[in-house]
Amino acid sequence: MPHRTHVIKAAAGALALAASVSNAGTITYDFSSVPQNTTGTPTTISGATFSSPSDPGAFTFGPNADVYSTLGANTLSSGGAPATLDISFAMTQTGLSFDFAVGDFFASAGGDSLTLTTNTGFQQTVNAAIPNGSSDFFPQGTFNLTGATAFTSVVITANDANGAGDEPLVIADMTSTPSPVPLPAAAWLLLSGLGGAAGVLRRRQASPC
């Protein structure tokens, strides 16, 4: 009986390990976990590295200060200067979402937008607008990338509605979805072996003494 208990526990542990390895879940990036009001990139949070090759000193992690009603308490902001944001990931991703603000001061007509391009060639543009019923100064929106070919980096730009070029950019509340990680061959062999051992024990118990 103790033998059987050990095998069952080992099998259960192996299955739990398999589930955790194959499905990593969603990663949340805590912008408050890095020094606040400090300008400069690159900065890495939970395996994602934020940088701006066009202007390394453009982006600052800091509090929202109630400037953007649809964004969370902590943001990554280009401080009112047009800049391109690059994000590279330590793990391959299949999804990415965040809230953002872009564009011209008091651009209540909307039309400013954000464009994200992955390193695998997928591109998506989302329009921004002043939130209804708010007294906000900047157009805002939510970006949600799903179903794209797996990627390891993205480039984000904010675009002027009038075609005047790049715009200032602010993002917050970022999460990503890592690609499922295939189990190594050794893990499958372990599971098979444990299953076989459990079968042998069952047959022994069913046999007359």
C-alpha positions in Angstrom: 0.0 0.0 0.0 2.8 2.6 0.8 4.3 1.7 -2.6 1.1 2.5 -4.3 0.6 5.8 -2.4 4.1 7.0 -3.4 3.5 6.2 -7.1 0.1 8.0 -7.1 1.7 11.1 -5.4 4.6 11.1 -7.9 2.2 10.8 -10.9 0.0 13.6 -9.5 3.1 15.8 -9.0 4.4 15.1 -12.5 1.0 16.0 -14.1 0.9 19.2 -12.1 4.3 20.1 -13.3 3.3 19.3 -16.9 0.3 21.6 -16.7 2.4 24.5 -15.2 5.1 24.2 -17.8 2.9 23.9 -20.8 0.6 26.8 -19.8 2.4 29.8 -18.4 -0.7 32.0 -18.1 -0.8 35.8 -18.3 2.1 38.1 -17.3 1.3 41.4 -15.6 3.9 44.1 -15.8 4.0 46.3 -12.7 5.2 49.7 -13.7 5.4 50.7 -10.0 8.2 48.1 -9.4 10.9 50.3 -11.0 12.2 53.7 -9.7 9.6 56.3 -10.4 10.2 59.6 -12.2 13.4 58.4 -13.6 14.0 59.0 -17.3 16.0 56.6 -19.4 15.8 53.2 -21.0 16.3 50.3 -21.4 14.4 49.1 -18.3 13.4 45.4 -17.8 10.3 44.3 -15.9 9.3 40.7 -15.6 11.3 39.7 -18.6 10.1 42.6 -20.9 12.7 45.2 -21.8 11.5 48.7 -22.7 13.7 50.9 -24.8 13.6 53.8 -27.3 16.4 53.6 -29.9 15.3 56.9 -31.4 15.6 58.7 -28.0 17.0 56.6 -25.1 16.0 59.3 -22.6 12.5 59.8 -23.8 10.5 57.5 -21.6 9.8 57.8 -17.8 8.0 55.5 -15.4 5.9 57.5 -13.0 2.5 58.0 -11.4 -0.6 58.8 -13.5 -1.4 61.8 -11.2 -5.0 61.7 -12.5 -4.0 63.0 -15.9 -5.5 60.0 -17.8 -8.9 58.8 -16.5 -8.8 55.4 -18.3 -5.2 54.5 -17.4 -3.9 52.9 -14.2 -2.0 54.4 -11.3 1.4 54.0 -13.0 2.5 54.8 -16.5 5.4 54.8 -19.0 5.4 58.1 -20.7 7.4 59.9 -23.3 6.8 63.1 -21.4 5.1 65.0 -24.2 7.8 64.3 -26.8 7.2 62.2 -29.9 9.1 58.9 -29.5 9.0 55.3 -30.6 8.8 52.6 -27.9 10.5 49.1 -28.4 9.6 46.2 -26.1 11.5 42.9 -26.3 10.4 39.8 -24.4 12.5 37.0 -22.8 9.8 34.6 -23.7 7.9 34.2 -27.0 4.4 35.8 -26.8 1.1 35.3 -28.5 -0.9 38.2 -27.0 -0.4 41.7 -25.6 -2.7 44.3 -24.2 -2.4 47.7 -22.6 -4.2 51.0 -22.1 -2.7 54.1 -23.8 -2.8 57.8 -24.4 -1.5 59.6 -27.4 -1.6 62.8 -29.4 -2.2 66.5 -29.2 -3.3 68.5 -26.2 -7.1 68.9 -26.3 -7.4 66.8 -29.5 -11.1 66.3 -28.8 -11.9 65.5 -32.4 -10.0 62.3 -32.0 -8.3 60.6 -35.0 -4.9 60.2 -33.4 -3.9 56.5 -33.3 -1.4 54.0 -32.0 0.3 51.4 -34.3 2.1 48.3 -33.0 4.3 46.1 -35.3 5.7 42.7 -34.2 9.0 41.3 -35.2 7.1 38.6 -37.1 5.5 41.2 -39.4 2.0 41.6 -37.8 0.8 45.2 -37.6 -2.3 46.6 -35.9 -3.5 50.2 -35.5 -6.0 51.4 -32.9 -7.7 54.8 -32.9 -7.8 57.0 -29.7 -10.3 59.5 -28.5 -11.0 61.7 -25.5 -13.0 59.5 -23.1 -16.7 60.4 -23.0 -17.8 62.5 -20.1 -14.3 63.2 -19.0 -12.3 66.4 -18.8 -9.1 64.7 -20.0 -6.8 66.6 -22.4 -5.4 63.6 -24.3 -7.0 60.9 -26.6 -6.9 57.5 -25.0 -7.7 53.9 -26.0 -7.1 50.2 -25.3 -4.8 48.0 -27.4 -5.5 44.3 -27.4 -3.4 42.0 -29.7 -4.6 38.4 -30.0 -4.2 35.7 -32.6 -1.0 37.1 -34.0 1.9 34.9 -35.1 4.1 34.3 -32.0 6.6 37.2 -31.5 9.5 38.2 -29.2 9.5 42.0 -29.7 7.2 44.9 -30.8 7.6 48.5 -31.9 5.0 51.0 -30.8 4.4 54.4 -32.4 1.7 57.1 -31.8 0.5 58.8 -35.0 -0.9 62.3 -35.6 -4.4 62.4 -37.1 -3.3 65.1 -39.5 -0.3 63.2 -40.8 2.2 65.4 -38.9 4.3 62.4 -37.8 4.9 60.7 -34.5 3.1 61.8 -31.4 3.8 61.6 -27.6 2.9 58.2 -26.2 1.8 56.9 -22.7 1.0 53.3 -21.8 -0.2 51.5 -18.7 -1.8 48.3 -17.4 0.2 46.1 -19.7 -0.2 42.3 -19.8 1.1 39.6 -22.2 0.3 36.0 -23.0 3.4 33.7 -23.4 3.4 30.9 -25.9 2.7 27.5 -24.4 6.0 25.8 -23.7 6.2 22.2 -25.1 7.2 19.6 -22.6 10.7 18.1 -23.1 10.9 14.5 -24.1 12.2 13.6 -20.6 9.0 14.8 -19.0 6.9 12.6 -21.3 9.1 9.6 -20.5 8.7 10.3 -16.8 4.9 10.4 -17.1 4.8 7.2 -19.2 7.0 5.4 -16.7 4.9 6.5 -13.7 1.7 5.4 -15.6 3.3 2.0 -16.3 4.3 1.6 -12.6 0.8 2.4 -11.5 -0.6 -0.2 -14.0 1.7 -2.9 -12.6 0.6 -2.2 -9.0 -3.1 -2.4 -10.0 -2.5 -5.8 -11.7 -0.6 -7.1 -8.6 -3.4 -6.1 -6.3 -6.0 -7.7 -8.6 -4.1 -11.0 -8.7 -4.9 -13.6 -6.0 -2.1 -14.1 -3.4 
